[in-house]
Amino acid sequence: MVQGWDFEKPIIELQNKIEELKKFSADKDVELSGEIRNLEKKLIELKKEVYSKLTAWQKVQISRHSNRPTTVDYINIIMEEFIPLSGDRLFGEDKAIVCGFAKLEGRRIVVVGHQKGKDTKENIERNFGCAHPEGYRKAMRIMKLGERFGMPIVCLIDTPGAYPGIGAEERGQAQAIAENIRDMFCLKVPIVVVVIGEGGSGGALGIGVGDKVLLMEYAYYSVISPEGCAAILWKDAAMREVAAQVLKLTSLELLNLGVIDGIILEPEGGAHHNYQAAANNLKEAVVKNLGELSCLPIEELLDKRYAKYRKMGVFSETAGS
């Protein structure tokens, strides 16, 4: 039986009904193809109706789906000759961030991305995609190594935020993120950033400075999670749906605000429904943007990267009375 979120219940019920009819038809040798076709047409229309009216909170739920493709999934599907590289040379290895060299459409690149798990055991091993300082230092070490060989950088973001534990703070979490943000502005190679799931706070920004920043259609990018925002503003995590709405964290809202540069469409209902289609769309967008960026002189690339972030955030001043 198919499972999903509450807003998907009508879809799931219809999908299950279709599967039951197909099984009954096969087992009892009863001709039900007409009824099945009618239900399948109804299912297509129902999906269009449901997924065209998703709220911000519902999109956040999709971005967190346990079966959603991860960094490693995308590497395996669209990249070749991946060589994983580990350790920050200061403390140790952080499995919440995956780094290495790979080939994308024949071009050698650096790939860096947050990595969540598919089950409880792997999530514990990957720390639910919440990186420690050594993860961010590892990421910068590999990015600078790739820069030496002129390799463009692709960063895949999928984290609720950087790990907030005492150990991480003792080892310089804030400094590691701040240094990454600073140093990514100076890397003399093209950088394309894609938020593939959750893009939470400084945890995302630690590998999030790029010449082009793209969002998967059902990903989100925000200074704080809806639950965290609700807890701070209303002292009530149950206000998360309202928080998701006012945070303007969805792909279309962020594009309109100028925070991101483009949206990568997903298969109907989310990337977890069709890994290959989602990966193909991501690959097409990354290859296109890398191609455009690679034509720019380095100094112009760096100037545009700096200007891109300087112009974010619109405000006005009025004279006091």
Number of C-alpha atoms within 10 A of each C-alpha: 9 10 11 11 11 10 12 16 13 13 21 19 15 16 16 14 15 19 15 14 18 17 12 14 15 12 9 8 9 11 13 13 12 9 12 18 12 11 17 15 10 13 19 12 12 16 16 12 11 14 16 11 9 13 15 23 19 18 21 23 17 22 26 17 16 14 15 19 24 24 22 16 15 19 20 13 13 17 22 16 12 18 12 13 15 18 18 19 11 9 13 14 18 24 25 27 29 24 28 19 23 21 17 19 13 9 14 20 25 27 30 26 29 31 28 26 18 16 12 11 10 14 17 14 15 21 21 23 29 25 27 28 26 25 29 27 26 26 29 25 19 23 29 21 15 21 18 11 11 16 22 22 24 23 27 29 31 31 29 24 23 26 21 14 10 10 12 16 14 10 14 15 26 19 14 20 24 15 14 21 19 13 14 22 17 14 22 18 26 27 29 24 25 27 30 31 30 28 29 24 17 22 28 28 20 28 25 25 22 25 25 21 21 26 29 24 23 29 29 32 29 20 17 19 23 26 18 17 21 20 16 11 11 13 12 13 16 13 17 19 17 16 24 25 14 12 18 17 26 23 26 17 15 21 17 12 14 15 18 22 17 20 21 22 17 22 17 15 17 22 26 20 15 15 19 17 15 23 23 15 15 23 20 13 19 21 15 11 18 20 12 10 20 14 10 14 11 15 10 11 21 21 13 14 20 16 12 17 15 9 10 12 9 6 5 4 5 5 4 4 3
